[in-house]
Amino acid sequence: MGLIGFGKDIEKSLLEATSPFVFSTVNERSILRFLKRIACDNGEIGTYAKLVDDRNESAHPNGNIFYSTQAALDAKISEILRVVDEIQTHSRPVIEHCYREFLLHNHDPEEHEYPEAADQIREVLIHGHYLSQKDVEICLGFDLASLGDAVPTQQVRDLHDALMAGYGTDDERRAVPGIALDSVMRR
């Protein structure tokens, strides 16, 4: 399967990537083409590309940001946050698929790479897939019932509860029986 609008040499290196940092070699505007993979349309991608252009016109590599008023800066920050939320919404099915696959392949504690569920989650799920806090929030809201009888319910519940214990909000952790809030360390 070819990539969207990339030359063969670049395409080959991107297809062989083992880290998202490989993508840093691609121009920022060009990398936005990948958003087509999560159902962003050309209009949305154009909006995102304009944000990159705006940033390039108003921010200097030395860290100085040039906006004439606080209101203009606040408006730009609001726009960036809106776009990030929009992209995150488009990413939801991919993140849910990733978490579903993680649960299907990691539910059996005897087959874990790490003895503790918290370590398995941190290393295999979060670090292994470069998940952001927003991505983890999507995982926390995953409907475990959607797995049906594909895996043992209690083992999946235990793994999900460990995710909740390590990365959920205080209210989410309160909802999980047996998790003492004062014993949970955020990582």
C-alpha positions as CSV (number, residue, x, y, z in Angstrom):
1,M,0.0,0.0,0.0
2,G,1.5,3.4,-1.0
3,L,1.6,6.4,1.1
4,I,-0.2,9.6,0.3
5,G,1.9,11.7,-2.0
6,F,5.4,10.7,-0.9
7,G,8.4,9.8,-3.2
8,K,9.6,6.2,-3.2
9,D,12.7,6.8,-1.1
10,I,10.8,8.7,1.6
11,E,7.9,6.2,1.4
12,K,10.3,3.3,2.0
13,S,11.8,4.8,5.1
14,L,8.4,5.7,6.5
15,L,7.1,2.2,5.9
16,E,10.1,0.7,7.7
17,A,9.8,3.2,10.6
18,T,10.1,1.7,14.0
19,S,9.7,5.0,15.8
20,P,7.5,8.1,15.2
21,F,10.7,10.1,15.2
22,V,11.5,8.9,11.7
23,F,8.6,11.1,10.5
24,S,10.5,14.2,11.6
25,T,12.4,14.1,8.3
26,V,9.2,15.0,6.5
27,N,8.1,18.6,6.1
28,E,5.4,19.5,8.6
29,R,2.8,20.5,6.0
30,S,3.4,17.2,4.1
31,I,3.1,15.0,7.2
32,L,-0.5,16.3,7.5
33,R,-1.4,14.1,4.6
34,F,-1.3,11.2,6.9
35,L,-4.4,12.6,8.6
36,K,-6.4,11.2,5.6
37,R,-5.7,7.8,7.2
38,I,-8.0,8.8,10.1
39,A,-10.7,10.3,7.8
40,C,-9.7,13.9,7.8
41,D,-10.9,15.6,4.6
42,N,-8.9,18.0,2.5
43,G,-10.7,21.0,4.0
44,E,-9.6,19.9,7.5
45,I,-6.1,19.2,6.4
46,G,-6.0,22.6,4.8
47,T,-7.1,24.2,8.0
48,Y,-4.3,22.4,9.9
49,A,-1.7,23.3,7.3
50,K,-2.7,27.0,7.7
51,L,-2.0,26.7,11.4
52,V,1.5,25.5,10.6
53,D,1.9,28.5,8.2
54,D,0.6,30.9,10.8
55,R,3.0,29.5,13.4
56,N,5.9,29.9,10.9
57,E,4.9,33.6,10.3
58,S,4.5,34.5,14.0
59,A,7.0,32.4,15.9
60,H,10.7,32.6,15.7
61,P,13.0,29.5,16.3
62,N,14.6,31.4,19.2
63,G,11.3,31.0,21.2
64,N,9.9,34.5,20.6
65,I,6.3,34.6,19.6
66,F,5.0,37.6,17.8
67,Y,1.4,38.5,18.4
68,S,0.2,42.1,18.6
69,T,-2.2,41.6,21.4
70,Q,-3.0,39.1,24.2
71,A,-6.4,38.6,22.6
72,A,-4.8,37.6,19.3
73,L,-2.6,35.1,21.1
74,D,-5.5,33.7,23.1
75,A,-7.6,33.3,19.9
76,K,-4.7,31.4,18.2
77,I,-4.3,29.1,21.2
78,S,-8.1,28.5,21.2
79,E,-7.9,27.6,17.5
80,I,-4.9,25.2,18.1
81,L,-6.7,23.5,20.9
82,R,-9.9,23.1,18.8
83,V,-7.9,21.5,16.0
84,V,-6.1,19.2,18.4
85,D,-9.4,18.1,19.8
86,E,-10.8,17.6,16.2
87,I,-7.8,15.4,15.3
88,Q,-8.2,13.5,18.5
89,T,-11.8,12.8,17.7
90,H,-10.7,11.5,14.3
91,S,-8.1,9.3,16.1
92,R,-10.6,7.6,18.4
93,P,-11.3,4.5,16.2
94,V,-7.6,3.9,15.8
95,I,-6.9,4.2,19.5
96,E,-9.9,2.0,20.4
97,H,-8.6,-0.6,17.9
98,C,-5.1,-0.4,19.4
99,Y,-6.5,-0.9,23.0
100,R,-8.8,-3.7,21.9
101,E,-5.8,-5.5,20.3
102,F,-3.8,-4.8,23.5
103,L,-6.5,-6.4,25.6
104,L,-6.9,-9.4,23.3
105,H,-3.1,-10.1,23.2
106,N,-2.2,-9.2,26.8
107,H,-5.1,-10.4,29.0
108,D,-3.3,-13.5,30.2
109,P,-0.9,-12.5,33.0
110,E,1.1,-15.7,32.3
111,E,2.1,-14.4,28.9
112,H,2.9,-10.8,30.0
113,E,6.4,-9.4,29.2
114,Y,6.3,-7.8,32.6
115,P,5.2,-9.4,35.8
116,E,3.1,-6.4,37.0
117,A,0.0,-5.3,35.1
118,A,1.0,-1.6,35.6
119,D,4.4,-2.3,33.9
120,Q,2.7,-4.2,31.1
121,I,0.4,-1.2,30.5
122,R,3.1,1.4,30.7
123,E,5.7,-0.4,28.5
124,V,3.6,-2.4,26.0
125,L,0.5,-0.2,25.6
126,I,1.5,3.4,26.4
127,H,5.2,3.5,25.5
128,G,5.0,0.8,22.8
129,H,2.3,2.8,21.0
130,Y,3.4,6.3,22.0
131,L,0.0,7.1,23.5
132,S,-0.7,10.5,24.8
133,Q,-2.7,11.3,27.9
134,K,-5.7,12.0,25.6
135,D,-5.2,8.6,23.9
136,V,-5.2,6.9,27.4
137,E,-8.4,8.7,28.2
138,I,-10.0,7.1,25.2
139,C,-8.7,3.7,26.4
140,L,-10.2,4.4,29.9
141,G,-13.6,4.9,28.3
142,F,-13.3,1.7,26.2
143,D,-16.4,-0.6,26.3
144,L,-15.1,-3.9,27.6
145,A,-18.4,-5.6,26.7
146,S,-17.6,-5.0,23.1
147,L,-15.0,-7.8,23.4
148,G,-17.8,-10.3,24.0
149,D,-16.5,-13.7,24.8
150,A,-13.2,-13.3,22.9
151,V,-11.2,-13.2,26.1
152,P,-11.8,-14.1,29.8
153,T,-13.8,-11.3,31.3
154,Q,-12.0,-11.1,34.7
155,Q,-8.5,-11.0,33.2
156,V,-9.5,-8.2,30.9
157,R,-11.2,-6.3,33.8
158,D,-8.1,-6.7,35.9
159,L,-5.9,-5.2,33.1
160,H,-8.4,-2.4,32.5
161,D,-8.6,-1.7,36.3
162,A,-4.8,-1.5,36.4
163,L,-5.0,1.1,33.6
164,M,-7.6,3.0,35.6
165,A,-5.5,2.8,38.7
166,G,-2.4,4.2,37.1
167,Y,-3.9,6.8,34.7
168,G,-7.6,7.4,35.6
169,T,-8.9,10.5,37.4
170,D,-9.6,10.3,41.1
171,D,-13.3,9.9,40.3
172,E,-12.7,7.1,37.9
173,R,-10.4,5.3,40.4
174,R,-13.1,5.7,43.1
175,A,-15.4,3.8,40.8
176,V,-13.1,0.7,40.7
177,P,-13.5,-1.5,43.8
178,G,-10.3,-2.3,45.6
179,I,-8.2,0.6,44.4
180,A,-6.9,2.8,47.3
181,L,-6.4,6.3,46.0
182,D,-3.5,7.0,48.3
183,S,-1.6,4.0,47.1
184,V,-1.7,4.9,43.4
185,M,1.3,6.6,41.9
186,R,0.8,8.4,38.6
187,R,3.5,7.7,36.1
